[in-house]
Amino acid sequence: MRRVLARWRDSLQLRVVVLTTMLGLAVVVGVGSFLLDGIADGLVAERQEVALADAARSAQTAQQQFDAATTTSSAEVDQLAGDVVSSLEGAGPDRVRGVVLLRAAGAPDTAASGQVVVRDVASEGLQAADIPMALRRAVVSSDVQQLQIVDLPDASGAPSLVVGSTVTLPRAGEYELYFVYSLASEEQTVSLVRTTFVGGGIALVLLVGAVAWVVARMVVEPVREAAGTAERLTGGHLDERMRVRGSDDLARLARAFNEMAAGMQQHIEQLEELSRVQRRFVSDVSHELRTPLTTIRMAGEVLHDAREGFDPASARSAELLLTQLERFDTLLSDLLEISRFDAGAAALEPDPQDVRALVHRVVEFTSTLADRRGSQVLVSEPSGPCTAEVDARRIERVLRNLVGNAIEHGEARPIEITVVCDEHAVAVGVRDHGVGLQASQLPRVFDRFWRADPARARTTGGSGLGLAIALEDTRLHGGWLEVWGHPGQGCHFVLTVPRTAGRSLRSSPLPVVPVGWREPVAALPPGPRRDPA
């Protein structure tokens, strides 16, 4: 059932064919029923006219025979009535099924004023009870013929048509005379027409479905071709184009699509060329600046070492010069690293590492900064090893960025580092209790050169590319880098990497949202955005 529903949702051609066929079926059923009813009513109406005319002739013939009779006794009248009924059974070409002669309703049971009582006479297979009382009353109360279709099936199972009138028997008075006609022929004709309609209707519906399939295919195929071409364009095959056939609306669509694709290809190639020029410019400038920067740095170190012999202002200038040169060197290194990521030249060198050891090395590396800022770094880790196949240099760089930012923005409050692992992944959380972040700022945390507070000075000499590089290092490992923040409550960064290189993550063993909070979470690709549980 699911496959059928999926097929129904995915196939426009199937929906068009099925809906068109169902509408065609509804039209065929409606029109066929209307025509069949009209044909049946017409046949019955024609049969009624013929039966009325035949019954009128037969009743007149019977009355003439009764009027010409010279009977005197009750037995002779009975014999006459039987003979007349027998003669009428075979008279006429209109398929008289039988004749019934009945004493008029309401007549006395005994003779009066010299009249005789004639027994009821009916053809074989018929009896007086077969004539409906409503028809008998209508015949007695009217001077014209009365007609009624009676559910009185014959050998073929068809209903019957009963026509009644009154006649006068000699010495017996008024009697009712009924002629019963079979509707078998009309029933057969209607059945034949119905069978023809059903067969023709099925053929017509199938033909409509086939036509709908052909027309839908003619319309849907170009749409499918356009969708496939668009998917290939999205996959990077910018030379893909649709085939143009003819000059109709679909051909104009194909030409417009190809023109759009050509324009997109041109713009994308221009942007790619511009991006390549920019990356090459950044890489070349960074490399070219290395040589003069090295010379300037050597001179700065000489001045810095000799600052004790300078006046206070010159000594302070020598210190600032060396500090900014170090920052400049860091910026150049980060620019080179970013250019490698942009060019797709960054390579991963995974090796089994105990992430706890990497965390301790980072804590030791940042201990001087933490002491200077007055922050205490607390590490929570499991007793057993948390081994993962990672590039130690890159993971250490990610952790240095996270811990360094936590110390800088932690407002001299404790920094909490948590290491958690399960059988699939290892996660490291870095939590500070400083200024925090607004919900609107979370999606921009990993942007290059972005700062939550532009007026806030960088006290640790960061380049503004640390978190952007951390995100790229995380992506290179196939991991997640998530962040939670709240104004005045600090931030919580969680780095999650798979324990085996190349495997996809499904979940993190460490929730990014602290217990008791339900706040937005920023999780940039490749990690999914997750709402706190």
N, C-alpha and C positions, 0 to 999 in steps of 0.2 A: 504493500500500500504506500509506503514511503517512497519507493522508487517511482510509482505512478504519479504521486503528487509532485515529486521532484521533476520528473519528465514534463508534467503539465506546466509547472512554473518556468522551466527553462526553455521550452519550445514554443515560440510564437506560431510557427506553422501548424503544430498540433492543435493549439487552441483555436486557430482560424478554421481549420478543417472540421474539428468537432462541433464548434458553435454553428458553422454554416450548415453542416449536416443535420444538426438538431433543429435548426430553424426550418430547413427544407422539409424535414419529417413532419414538423408541426403544420406547415402549410399544406403538405400533401394530405395529412389526416383531416385537417379542417375542410379543405376543398373537396376531398373525396367523400367525406361524410355528408356534406351539403348536396353534392351531386347525386349520391346514392339515395338519400332521402327523397330528392326531387324525382328521380326515376321511379322509385318504388311508389310514391304517391301518384305519379302519372299513370303507371300501370294499373294500380287499384282503381283510380278514377275512371279509366277507360273500361275496365272490367265491370264496374258498377253500371255504367251507361248501357253496355251491351246486355248485362243481366236484367236491368229494368225493362229494356225493350223486349227482350225474349220472354220475360215473365208476363209482361202485359199481353203479348200475343197468345201465350199459352193460357192465361186466365180467360181471355176472350173466347178462345176455342172451347175451353171447358164449360163456360157459361152457355155457349150455343148448344153444346151437347146436352146440358141439363135442361135447357128450354125446349129442346126438340123431343125429349123423352116423354112417353105416355105410360108411366108407371103408376100403379095404384096401391101397391102394398109396401110394407116396410122392408120386406126381403128384396123386392125389386129395386127399391131406392138404394139399399146397401150394395146390391150387385152393380147398379149403375155407377155409384161412387167409386167402387173398386176398379171397374173397367176404365173409367175416365182417368184415374190416377195412373193406372198401368199404361194407358196410351200416352200420357204426358211424360212419362219417364224417358221414353226413347225419342221424343219429338225434339226437333231443332238441333243445330250444329254446335251449340254453345255449352256442351259438357254439363248437362244437368245431372247433378249427383243423385237427386231424389226429390220426391214430392210428398208433402204432408197435408192431409185434409182434416181439419179439426172443427168440432162444434164450436160455435162462437162463444167467447168467454161471457159468462153471465146468463146463458140460455138455460131454461128449466130442464131438469133431468127426465121429465115425463112429457108425453105428447099433450098438447093443448089445442083446442079449436080444430081438431081433425088432423093435426100435424103428426109426423112420425119422427122418431129419434134415430139418426144414422150413426153408426159406430165410427170412431176415428180411424182413418186410413193412412198408412205411412209406407214409403218404399222400404225395401230390405236394407237393414243397417241403420234405419232411422226410427225414432219414436217421438211421441208427443212431447215428452219431457225435454227433448233436445231444443225445442223452440223457446227462447227466453220469454218470460212473462211480460217484460217491458215492451218487447216487440209486439206481442199479442194484444196488449192494451192499446198500443199505438194503431194497430191495424183496425181494431174494432171501432175506435173513436174517430177514424179518419176515412174519407172517401177515396183517398189516393194511395198508391203503393207505398209501402214502408220497407226500408232496407237496413240491414245490420250485419256487421262482420262478427261471426261467432267462433269462439275457440272450440270448434268441433272438428278435430283432425280426421282426415281420411287416411287411406292406406299409406300415403306418402308423408303423412304428418303435417300437411299444410292446413291452415284454417279454412273456414267456409264462409260463403256469402249467402245470406238468407233474405229473400224478397217475399213479402207477404201482401195479400189483398183479400177481399171478401167476394164470395160467390153465393148464389141462391139456388138451393136444391129444391126440386119439386116435392111438395108436401112436407118438407123438412125445414124450410126457412133458410136463414143466413148462416153460412159456414166460412171458416178461414182456410185460405189456400196458400201454402208456402212452397216456394221453389228453392232448393238448396244447390248452390253452385260451388264447385271446388276451386280454390286459388292455387292449386299445385303448379300450374303452368307459370303463373306470375311469380310464385315463390322460386321456381327454378330459374326464371329469368333474372330475378334480383340476386340470387346466389351466384349465377354466372357473372353478372356485372360486378358483384362484390369481389369475386375471385380475380377478375380482370383488373379491378382497381388496386387490389392488394399487390398483385404481381407487378403491375405497372408502377405503383407507388414505390415499391422496394427498388425496382430498377432505376426510377427517377432519383430517389434519394442517394443511391450509390453513384449515379452519374453526377449528381450535384456535389457529393463528397470528392469524387475524382477531379471534377473541374476546380473545386475549391483548393484541392491539394496542388494542382498544377499552377493555379494563379498565385497561391500563397508562396509556392516555391520560387516562382518568377520574381516575387517581390522580396521574399526573405533572403534569398541567396545573395543578392548584392549587399544586404544589411549584414549578413554573416561575414561576407568577404571584407566589408568595411571594418567590422569588429576585429577580425583576425589581423588585418593590416594595422589597425590602431594598436593592438596588443604587441605586434612585432616592432612597431615604432617605439612603443613604450619600453620594450626590451633592448633598445639601442640600435635596431636595424633601421637607420634613417633613410636608406635607399628604397624601402618598400613602397609600392604604389598599387593602386587599384587598377584593374583592367577597365577600359572604357569601350563600351559596345553600343553603337547606334548614337542617336541624338535625342532620346526621350528624357524624361525627368530623372530616371535612375542614372543615365549617362551624364547628365549635368551634375548630379550629386557626386558621381565618381570624379569628374573633372575638378569640381570644387574641393573635394577631399584631397586630391593629388596636389592642387595648388596650395592648400593649407599645409600639407605635409612638406612640400618643397620650401615654403616660407619658414616653417618651423625648423627644418634642417639647416637652412641658411643661418637663422638666428642662433640656433644651438651651436653650430660650428663657429660662428663669430664669438659667442660667449666662451666656448671651449678654448678658442685661440687666445681670447683676452685673458682667461683664467690661466692658461699656460704661460702667457707673457708675464702675468702678475706673479705666479709662483716662481718662475725663473728669475724675475727681477728681485724678489725677496731673497731667494737662495743666493743669487750672485752678489747682491749687496751685502748679505750676511757674511758670505765668504770673503769678499773683498775688504770688509771692515775688520776682519780678524787680524790682518797684518798690522795696520796702523794702531788698532786697539791694543795689540800685544806690546807694541813699542811705547804707546802712551801709558799703558799699565806699568811697564817696567820703570818708566820715568816717575810715575806716581808713587810706586813703592819706594823708590829712592828718596823722593821728597818726604814720604810718610815716615821713613826710617830716620830722616834727619830733621824732623819737625821740632825736636827739643831745642835746637839751636835757633829756631825762628821766633819772631815775635808772636804773641798770642793769636793775632788775626791770621797770620800766614800759617801758623801751625794748625788752626782750625780749618783753614782752606785746604791744607794738605790732607787732613782727615776726610773732609767732605769729598775731595777729588777721588780718593781711593774707594770710598763707599759707592759713589756713583759709577765709577769704572767697573766695580764688581757687579753692580746692578745692570749696567750696560752689557756686560759679558753674559749675564744670565738671560737678558732679553734676546741677545743674538742667538744663544743656544736654543731658547724656546722657539724663536722664529724659524730656525733651521729644522727643528723637530716638527713644527706645524707644517712646514713646506714638504717634509717627507710624507706626512699623513695625507696631505692634499694631493700629492703626486702618486699615492698608492705604493710608495717605496718602503714603507715601514714593514719590517719583518719581525715575526715572533720567534723567540728561541725558548720554547718551554722546557722546563726541567723540574723534576719533583722537588718541591720545597716545603718546609714546615712554615706555614704562614705565621705562626707564633714567633718564630725567630726573626722574620722580616719586621714584624711589629716592634719587637724589642730593639732592633737596630734603628728603626725610625725614631722611637722614643729617646734613645740615647743621642741620636743626631740632633734632635730638637730640644734636648734638655737645657742647653744654654739659653735658647730663646724663651723656654718656659720659665726658667728662673728669673730672667730679666723682666718678663711680663707678670710674674707673681702667680702663675697658674700651676696647679698640681695635676700631673697626668696620672690617672688611675687606669690600670689594665686588668680586665677580667677575661680569663681564658680557661679552656678545659684542661684537665690534667693530662690527657692523652694528646698525641700529635694531630695536627690538622694539615695533612699533606695534600698538596694540589700541584698539578703540572702547570706551572706559570713561568713567565719571564721575570726573574727576580728583580732585575734592574727597573723594569717598567712598574711592577707592583710596588716596589719601594718608592718610586717617584709619585705614584698615586697617593700612597699613604702619607708621604712627606707633605704633599699639597694639602691633604685633608687635615692633618694634624697642625700644620703651620697656620692654616686659616682659622682653625678652632682656637689656637692660642691667641692669634691676633684679635679675633672678635669675641673672645670669651670673657672679657671684662674681669680678668684676674680670678675667675672662678674655676673650679675643678673641671678638668677635661676627662671624659670617660671613654675608654677604648674597650670595645667588646669583641671578642673573637668567638665565633660559633661555627660548628660544622656538622654536617650529616653525611650520609653515604653518597650524596650526589654533588654537594656544593660546600664551599667555605665562604663565610661572610665575616666582614670586619666593619663594625660600626664606630663612628667617631662622633661623640655628643659633647657639645658645649652648652653653657647656660648664659650666653651673652645677649647681644642685641637682637638676634633672631632675624627673621625675614617675613615680609608680608606675603599673603597668598598670591597676589598678582606678580610678585618678584620671583617666585619659584621657577617658572618656565625659562627664565633668563639667566639662571645661576651659572650655566655652563657656556654662556656666550663669551666670545673673545673680547677682552678689554672691558667687560662690563663690571660695574661696581654698584652695590645696593645704595650706597650713599656717596655720590660723586664728590661731596665736600670733605669726605673722610680721607685722610692721608694714609698712604701705605707705609707702615712703620717697619715692616720686615723686608722691604726692598723687592716685593714681588713684581713680576713682569705683566700681570694681568692675563696671562695665558695658562696659568697653572691648572685651573679646573677644566679648561677646554682640552688641554693635553691629557689630563686624567681621564676624561670621557673617552678620548680616542684610544688610550691604552686599554681601557675597560672593554671597548668594542672589539679591539684586536684579540682579546681573550674570549670573546663571546659571552661576556658577563654583563651585569647590571650595575648601574651607579644611580642610586636614588637619594633624594633629600627631602627631609621634612623640616619645617621651620615655623616659628610663631613669635611675634614681636615680644621682646622682653623675656622669652623663655629659651632662646638659643636655637640651634640647629642640630639635626641628626643626619649625617651622611652614612649610607650603607653601601659598601662595595661587596658584590657577590660574584664569585667566579666558579666555574665548574671544576670539579676535582680532576676530571680527565679532559685534556685538551681536545677541542673539537666537538664536545657534546653540547647539546642545547639545554638551557636552564628552564625548569618548569616552575620552581618556587625558590624562595630564599629562606634559609633557616633562621634568619634574624629579621623581625618586622621593623620597618623603617619608622612607623609611628609609635612613639612611646606609650606605655600603658596609661589609660585614662584620657587619651586625646583622640579626637576625630577631626583631623585637619587635612587639607589638600596635600598631595604628594607629587613631587616632580620626578618622573622617571623617564629619561630620554632614551631613544633607541640605542642598543637593541633591547633594553628592558621594557616590559609593558607597564603602562600606568596602572597602579593598583590603589583601590580605595581601602582604607583601614578596615579591619574586621570589626 
